Amino acid sequence: MAFAMENALQAILDSLPPRRRRSKLEPYAALIRALRARGRSYREIVTILRERCGLRVAMHTVYHFVRARAQKNAAPRPPRRQPSGPVRRASEAHASPSPLSPGGPDDVWARIAAVKQRAPASATEPKAFAYDENEPLQLISDIKPRMR
């Protein structure tokens, strides 16, 4: 049964006509690549294609065509390896663990609780302005007014 199904699928695939090229620039791919290698701009390439080849295309069409071919022809890059843990210097490797270094979920929750229990920092700087909802905003200036 499976063999008959495979033959039927293969017959369907064989009966389909070949796909038409996706881009009308495909026959000119070598010319476009050579022009780009010689430093020609996309605008110049469009002009050459129109005047010498009778092909009317927009500048962005040539740009996208070149970009798509460059991505296909580029060698695949190996995936970047992420470090498995925090990166430490060699001098830090033998030092005692920092209180900020993660020691597991319990350590994280303990540090969060410690931060919440800490007293808020007192305001050491004088306020730049004073606000009273019944009064307009007034700037406090420690500079003496100039004499006129």
C-alpha positions as CSV (number, residue, x, y, z in Angstrom):
1,M,0.0,0.0,0.0
2,A,2.8,2.4,1.0
3,F,4.7,1.6,-2.2
4,A,1.7,2.3,-4.4
5,M,1.2,5.6,-2.6
6,E,4.8,6.6,-3.2
7,N,4.4,5.8,-6.9
8,A,1.3,7.9,-7.1
9,L,3.1,10.9,-5.4
10,Q,6.1,10.5,-7.7
11,A,3.8,10.4,-10.8
12,I,2.2,13.7,-9.6
13,L,5.6,15.3,-9.1
14,D,6.8,14.1,-12.5
15,S,3.7,15.5,-14.3
16,L,4.2,19.1,-12.9
17,P,6.0,21.5,-15.3
18,P,9.3,23.0,-14.1
19,R,9.0,26.2,-12.1
20,R,9.7,29.4,-13.8
21,R,12.6,31.5,-12.5
22,R,11.6,33.7,-9.6
23,S,13.6,36.7,-10.8
24,K,14.0,38.2,-14.2
25,L,17.5,39.2,-13.1
26,E,18.6,35.6,-12.8
27,P,20.0,35.4,-16.4
28,Y,22.0,38.5,-15.6
29,A,23.4,37.4,-12.2
30,A,27.0,37.0,-13.5
31,L,26.9,40.4,-15.1
32,I,25.5,42.1,-12.0
33,R,28.0,40.3,-9.8
34,A,30.9,41.4,-12.1
35,L,29.6,45.0,-12.1
36,R,29.4,45.1,-8.3
37,A,32.9,43.6,-8.1
38,R,34.1,46.5,-10.2
39,G,32.5,49.0,-7.9
40,R,29.5,50.0,-9.9
41,S,26.6,51.4,-8.0
42,Y,23.1,50.0,-8.2
43,R,21.9,53.0,-10.1
44,E,24.6,52.4,-12.7
45,I,23.7,48.7,-12.9
46,V,20.1,49.6,-13.5
47,T,21.1,52.0,-16.3
48,I,23.3,49.4,-18.0
49,L,20.6,46.8,-17.8
50,R,18.1,49.2,-19.3
51,E,20.4,50.5,-22.1
52,R,22.4,47.4,-23.0
53,C,20.0,44.5,-22.1
54,G,16.6,46.1,-22.6
55,L,15.6,45.2,-19.1
56,R,13.6,47.7,-17.0
57,V,14.0,47.1,-13.2
58,A,14.0,49.3,-10.2
59,M,17.2,50.0,-8.2
60,H,15.9,48.3,-5.1
61,T,15.1,45.2,-7.1
62,V,18.8,44.9,-8.1
63,Y,19.8,45.6,-4.5
64,H,17.6,42.9,-3.1
65,F,18.7,40.5,-5.8
66,V,22.4,41.0,-4.9
67,R,21.7,40.8,-1.2
68,A,19.7,37.5,-1.6
69,R,22.5,35.9,-3.6
70,A,25.2,37.1,-1.2
71,Q,23.3,35.4,1.7
72,K,22.9,32.2,-0.2
73,N,26.5,32.1,-1.3
74,A,27.9,33.0,2.2
75,A,29.5,30.2,4.1
76,P,27.3,29.2,7.1
77,R,28.7,30.4,10.3
78,P,28.9,28.1,13.3
79,P,26.5,29.0,16.1
80,R,28.0,31.2,18.8
81,R,28.7,29.3,22.0
82,Q,27.3,31.0,25.0
83,P,29.4,30.8,28.2
84,S,27.9,28.4,30.6
85,G,28.5,30.5,33.7
86,P,29.8,33.8,34.8
87,V,33.1,34.7,33.2
88,R,35.8,35.1,35.8
89,R,39.4,36.4,35.5
90,A,42.2,34.0,36.4
91,S,43.0,36.2,39.5
92,E,39.4,35.8,40.7
93,A,39.2,32.1,40.2
94,H,41.0,31.3,43.4
95,A,39.5,34.1,45.5
96,S,36.7,33.5,48.0
97,P,33.2,33.7,46.5
98,S,31.7,37.1,46.3
99,P,28.5,37.8,48.3
100,L,26.9,38.9,45.1
101,S,27.7,35.7,43.2
102,P,24.7,33.5,42.7
103,G,24.5,30.5,45.0
104,G,21.2,29.1,43.9
105,P,17.6,30.1,44.3
106,D,17.7,30.3,48.1
107,D,20.6,32.7,47.9
108,V,18.7,34.9,45.5
109,W,15.6,35.1,47.7
110,A,17.8,35.8,50.8
111,R,19.4,38.7,48.9
112,I,16.1,40.1,47.8
113,A,14.8,40.0,51.4
114,A,17.9,41.8,52.7
115,V,17.5,44.6,50.1
116,K,13.8,45.0,51.1
117,Q,14.7,45.2,54.8
118,R,17.4,47.8,54.3
119,A,16.6,51.3,55.5
120,P,16.0,53.8,52.7
121,A,18.9,56.0,51.9
122,S,18.6,59.4,53.6
123,A,18.5,62.4,51.3
124,T,21.9,64.0,51.7
125,E,21.4,66.7,49.0
126,P,19.1,69.6,49.6
127,K,16.0,69.5,47.5
128,A,16.2,71.5,44.3
129,F,12.6,72.6,44.7
130,A,9.9,72.6,47.3
131,Y,6.3,71.5,46.6
132,D,3.2,72.6,48.3
133,E,0.0,71.7,46.5
134,N,-1.6,75.0,47.5
135,E,1.3,77.1,46.3
136,P,2.9,77.5,42.9
137,L,6.3,75.7,42.4
138,Q,9.2,77.8,43.8
139,L,12.8,77.1,43.1
140,I,15.2,77.3,46.1
141,S,18.4,79.0,45.2
142,D,21.5,79.1,47.4
143,I,22.9,81.9,45.1
144,K,22.4,85.4,46.4
145,P,20.5,87.7,44.0
146,R,22.7,90.2,42.1
147,M,22.7,93.8,43.0
148,R,21.5,96.1,40.3
